[in-house]
């Protein structure tokens, strides 16, 4: 039997958490404006897969693990923040006027479509799996909204909520930002847009590191 009160609690918490801009949001925006809509949606798929993974861990008690072994949480935080700083720094460094899209976009224009989509999926996966914001949210806030013991139907309903909300939100961002008019504006100011996106990712990494 589904515990609908628990599912609704998770829904209210997760909607708030997923819509707060973070590294995932910035990555999807940049992919959408610098590459293709399909590639941006492939990145969204990678992000959603990781969200489902973290939600599963939270429901099963990953928060308890981090509370018992605080050093594990600290290591995960440092590694994730370091990756975001490196990721954003590369995006800034490789921003070039008139050249192909930088780090987050990769080389979609010159590689086969299947490889391009696979790369976009992996980029979304990696950006989210080491995202300190996601780890902290699921280990603390999301886990707190989850009952200590849930039935399998309730477990499935909670994961469905996470999948539907994450897919809907990030897909909407990808579709809106990949509009031809928006993408054209990005191409006209590519260097500064890449630097802004890279700077935001670096700032988010530093913020997570010092918090």
Buried (B, 14 or more C-beta within 10 A) or exposed (E): EBBEEBBEBBBEBBBEBBEEEBBBBBBBBBBBBBBBBBBBBBBBBBBBBBBBBBBBBBBBBBBEEBBEEEEEBEEBBEEBBBBBBBBBBBBBEBBEEEEBBBBBBBEBEEEEEEEBBBBBBBBBBBBBBBBBBBBBBBBBBBBEBBBEEBEEEBBEBBBEBBBEBBBBBBBEBBBEBBEEEEBEEBEEEBBEBBBBBBBBBBBBBBBBBEE
